[in-house]
Amino acid sequence: NYPTTNLEAISCGTPVLTFKTGGSPESALWYGNICQSSIDSIKEKLDCLRLLKIEENVYAKLTINATTAKYIKMMKTQL
């Protein structure tokens, strides 16, 4: 249950805005925002994404090694 739509958006350089369901939060952890099921929460996260100045082509710089290292580091801190 891992949403490929989020992964496709990230691979195109589009930040993800998602809800806390299925595998969605994992994909948005570094490259987007997770919002609650309320209009105010969605608006707040959209404003954050709009105001956030993301380095141009930051997603194009993703590599399997860099992404794997980030994931392992994150998992170690949560254990």
Secondary structure, DSSP 8 states (H G I E B T S, - for coil): ---HHHHHHHHTT--EEEESSTTHHHHHHHHEEEE-SSHHHHHHHHHHHHH----TTTGGG--HHHHHHHHHHHHHHH-
